[in-house]
Amino acid sequence: MSSVRGLLAASVISVQNYCFIYPACQKCFSRLVLSSRRFNCLKCGCTGEAKDASYRYRLSLKIADTNDLFDITVFGSCLDPFFGVTAENLQRYIQDLNQLSGETNIDASPEVLVQAVETCFIGKRFIFGV
């Protein structure tokens, strides 16, 4: 893997995945496997109580510069200013909203959140560190 880093000015064409947050291992940031009471990291073996799992942003986008299309995923707290809250707080909000609406898919994002993310990102130009 190349260690060369650069900046890419590009416009967001679409949001690729509507699961904007994920339960993340605090040691290696990999996705945790959650059961009703426990979590487990398949990468580093970290375990704990499900209620103590931390959450992290993951926003998958299709972007375009003047010549090419790219699939890019933006992770972590750099998305806090766009969402206005940490991933932890957004997860709590989504959980509460899903409980009120009777949604059973714990990864489901409310339609209003999906629309807000599309409005905030699609058609806008950003500088991405790659």
N, C-alpha and C positions, 0 to 999 in steps of 0.2 A: 504494500500500500504506500502510495506517495505521501510524503509529508509536506508537500507544497500546498500552501493555502493562498486563497485569493478572495477578491470581492467580485460579486456578480450583480449588476443592476438589471433587474428583470421585473416583468409584470406578472401578476397572478392570473392564470387562465381559469383554473377551477380548484375546488377543494376535493381531494381524492378520497378522504375517509372522514366520516362524521363522528368518530370516537376521538374526541379531542384530548382526553386525559386517560391515563392508565395507572394501575397500581404498580409502583416502582420499588425495586430493591434499593435500600439506602446505601448499600455497599457498592454495587456494580451498575445500578440504574436499569437493569433488565426487568422485563415484565414479570410480575409475580403471578403465581397460580393461587387463586383464592378458593377456599372451601368455605363452608358456613361459619367455621370458627377459627381456621388457621390460614396462614399464607406460607408459601414455599417458593424460593428462587431456584429454578432449575439450573441456572448458570453457576452460582457460587454456593448454593446450599443453605443460604440464610432462611430461617423460619421464625414464625412469631404468631401472635394472635391477629386475626383478620381485622379486628377493630383498630389495631395499631398500624395498619398498612399506610404508607404515605403515597401520595399521588403526584404525578408529573405531567406536564403538557406534552402532547405530540400532535403536530399539525402537518398533515401530508398534503402537499400542493403540487399542481402542475404549473410551471412557470415558463415564460418565454422571454428571451432577449431579442435583439434584432435579427439573429440568425438561427437560433436553435430552441427546441423545447426540452425542458428538464423536469424530472420528478424529483422533488426535494422534500425532506422532512425536517421540520424545525422542532427542537426539543427544549424543554426546561423553562426556567424562570424568565427568559427573554420575552416570553409571551404574556407575562403578568400585566404589563401596561395595556396590552390590547384587550385582554379579558376583564381588566379592572380588579381582579382578585387572584389569589394564588390558586394553583390547581387543587390544593386541599379544600379550600373554601368552595370552589366551583363544584367539586365532587359532592360535598355536603348539600349544596343547593340542588343539584340534579337528583340526588337520592331523595330529598324531601319532595321535590316536584313529582318524581316518578311514583312515590308512595301515594301522594294525593290523587294522581291521575289513574292509579291502578296499573301502571306499566310494570311488566314483569321482567323485561330485558334490562339487566343492571347496566349494560353498556350503552343503552339508548340515550341519545341527546334530545332534549325537547326541541320541537320544531322551531320555536322562537329563537333558541340558541343557534340552530343551524342557519336560520335566516340572517341573524346578526353577524355570524362569522362570514357568510357569503358577502354581505354588504360591506363589511370591514375590509375584506381582502381581495375579492375578485375585481379585476380591472385596475387595481392599484399597483403602483411601482414601488419596489423595495430594493434595498441593497442587502444581499445575502452573503454571509461569510461561508465559503466552501473550501 
